[in-house]
Amino acid sequence: MEPSLLEDAHSGDVVAIAPGRDARPGGKRSRDDVLVRARRPADECPFCAGREAQTPPASLELPWRVRAVPNRYPALPDDAGRQEVIVHGGVHALRLAELPPPLLGDIGEAWSARIRALRADGVPWVVPLVNEGAASGSSLDHSHSQVIATVDPP
């Protein structure tokens, strides 16, 4: 089922409804699963170096430091914008805080490059965000962020 944007009848806010995100690895979890989930072994992680074929083709690649790929399970419908995943290096690390400082600069460079490219494609609103851990909605343990590009203000 495709994502859609709907107006919340109570608040009047526009909200994204994305039932297809349940299909992503770890997408359907109970609250208890979220709180006690064990870390996925690095040998199963599609974001680790050597497993690039397990993600969509990269829209940006800083020679195996950082990659940007389309999100396979976007929260937005195609006519509302685009969503990309920024993979934070090829080494399996859970949190942004675990990464070496030079890699943090590369991540910032990737965000800037994707923001410029998406705006050049005519998408006016682009926001990078980091969601870490299952409680934030992240379904993969490998450190990564999102770039959300919308045609309307977020």
C-alpha positions as CSV (number, residue, x, y, z in Angstrom):
1,M,0.0,0.0,0.0
2,E,1.4,3.4,-1.0
3,P,2.0,6.1,1.6
4,S,-0.5,9.0,1.7
5,L,-0.9,12.4,3.3
6,L,-4.1,13.0,5.2
7,E,-5.5,15.8,7.3
8,D,-6.0,14.8,11.0
9,A,-9.7,15.6,11.6
10,H,-9.0,16.5,15.2
11,S,-5.9,18.7,15.0
12,G,-6.0,19.8,11.3
13,D,-2.4,18.8,10.9
14,V,-1.3,16.9,7.7
15,V,0.1,13.5,8.6
16,A,1.9,10.8,6.6
17,I,0.3,7.4,6.6
18,A,2.7,4.8,5.4
19,P,1.4,1.2,6.0
20,G,4.0,-0.2,3.6
21,R,6.7,0.6,6.2
22,D,5.5,-2.4,8.1
23,A,7.1,-4.6,5.4
24,R,10.6,-3.4,6.2
25,P,13.0,-5.5,8.3
26,G,11.8,-5.2,11.8
27,G,8.9,-3.0,10.7
28,K,6.2,-4.8,12.7
29,R,7.2,-4.9,16.4
30,S,5.4,-4.7,19.7
31,R,6.4,-2.1,22.2
32,D,8.2,-4.8,24.2
33,D,10.2,-5.8,21.1
34,V,11.3,-2.2,20.6
35,L,12.5,-1.9,24.2
36,V,14.5,-5.2,24.3
37,R,15.6,-5.8,20.7
38,A,19.1,-7.1,20.4
39,R,21.5,-5.6,18.0
40,R,21.4,-7.2,14.5
41,P,24.7,-9.0,13.8
42,A,27.0,-7.1,11.4
43,D,27.1,-10.1,9.0
44,E,23.4,-9.6,8.4
45,C,23.5,-5.8,7.9
46,P,22.7,-4.5,4.4
47,F,24.5,-1.2,5.1
48,C,27.9,-2.7,5.9
49,A,30.7,-2.6,3.3
50,G,30.5,-5.4,0.8
51,R,26.7,-5.5,0.8
52,E,25.9,-2.5,-1.4
53,A,23.9,-4.7,-3.8
54,Q,21.3,-5.1,-1.0
55,T,20.3,-1.5,-1.2
56,P,18.9,0.6,-4.1
57,P,21.6,2.1,-6.4
58,A,23.4,5.0,-4.7
59,S,22.4,8.6,-5.5
60,L,25.7,9.7,-3.9
61,E,28.8,7.8,-2.8
62,L,31.8,9.3,-1.1
63,P,34.4,6.6,-1.8
64,W,33.3,4.1,0.8
65,R,32.8,6.6,3.5
66,V,29.1,7.6,3.1
67,R,26.4,6.5,0.7
68,A,22.9,8.0,-0.1
69,V,20.3,5.6,-1.4
70,P,16.5,5.9,-2.0
71,N,14.5,4.7,1.0
72,R,12.9,1.4,0.1
73,Y,10.1,2.1,2.6
74,P,9.3,5.8,2.3
75,A,6.9,7.6,4.6
76,L,5.8,10.0,1.9
77,P,3.8,9.3,-1.3
78,D,5.8,10.0,-4.6
79,D,3.8,13.1,-5.4
80,A,4.7,14.7,-2.0
81,G,8.5,14.4,-2.1
82,R,11.4,12.0,-1.7
83,Q,13.1,10.2,1.1
84,E,16.7,9.0,1.0
85,V,18.8,7.1,3.5
86,I,22.4,8.3,4.2
87,V,24.5,5.3,5.3
88,H,27.1,6.4,7.8
89,G,30.2,4.5,6.5
90,G,30.8,0.8,5.9
91,V,31.7,-0.2,9.5
92,H,28.9,-1.5,11.6
93,A,28.2,1.1,14.3
94,L,24.9,1.6,16.1
95,R,25.1,5.3,17.0
96,L,26.3,8.5,15.4
97,A,28.3,9.1,18.6
98,E,30.3,5.9,17.9
99,L,31.6,7.2,14.6
100,P,35.1,8.8,14.2
101,P,35.1,12.6,13.8
102,P,36.3,12.6,10.2
103,L,33.3,10.5,9.2
104,L,31.0,13.1,10.9
105,G,32.3,15.7,8.4
106,D,31.6,13.3,5.5
107,I,28.1,12.8,6.7
108,G,27.6,16.6,6.8
109,E,29.1,16.8,3.3
110,A,26.6,14.1,2.1
111,W,23.7,16.0,3.6
112,S,24.8,19.2,1.9
113,A,25.3,17.5,-1.4
114,R,21.9,15.8,-1.4
115,I,20.1,19.0,-0.2
116,R,21.7,20.9,-3.2
117,A,20.8,18.1,-5.7
118,L,17.3,17.7,-4.5
119,R,16.7,21.5,-4.6
120,A,18.2,21.6,-8.1
121,D,15.6,18.9,-9.0
122,G,12.9,21.3,-7.9
123,V,12.1,20.0,-4.5
124,P,12.1,23.2,-2.3
125,W,12.0,21.7,1.2
126,V,14.8,19.4,2.3
127,V,15.5,18.3,5.9
128,P,18.2,15.9,7.1
129,L,17.3,13.9,10.3
130,V,18.8,11.2,12.5
131,N,16.7,8.6,14.1
132,E,18.6,6.1,16.2
133,G,17.4,2.9,17.7
134,A,14.1,0.9,17.4
135,A,12.2,3.3,19.7
136,S,12.7,6.1,17.2
137,G,11.3,3.9,14.4
138,S,14.7,2.9,12.9
139,S,14.5,-0.7,11.6
140,L,18.3,-1.2,11.0
141,D,21.0,-0.9,13.6
142,H,23.7,0.4,11.4
143,S,24.2,4.2,11.9
144,H,22.3,6.1,9.3
145,S,20.2,9.2,8.7
146,Q,17.4,10.3,6.4
147,V,17.1,13.2,4.0
148,I,13.4,14.1,3.6
149,A,12.5,16.3,0.5
150,T,9.0,17.7,0.3
151,V,7.1,19.8,-2.1
152,D,5.2,21.5,0.7
153,P,6.7,22.9,3.9
154,P,7.4,20.1,6.4
